[in-house]
């Protein structure tokens, strides 16, 4: 690690050198986790009987918390009889 004196703050800051961790590794990890969550959601909705497009749509609105409306019955009913 290389310690640099910040010209603005006058404090020591730490920066990884060429042998330090890749700064894109956290982005890659986040993208990988997001893709896995989406894949598990799509598979789950497919198991419940939705079509592929509907499963992707339902997973997208669930993960992003938009929550429009259900695309169809997915093994449960939200309406009272």
Buried (B, 14 or more C-beta within 10 A) or exposed (E): EEEEEEEEEEEEEEEEEEEEEEEEEEEEEEEEEEEEEBEEBBEBBBEBEBEEEBBBBBBEBBEEEEEEEBBEEBEEEEEEE
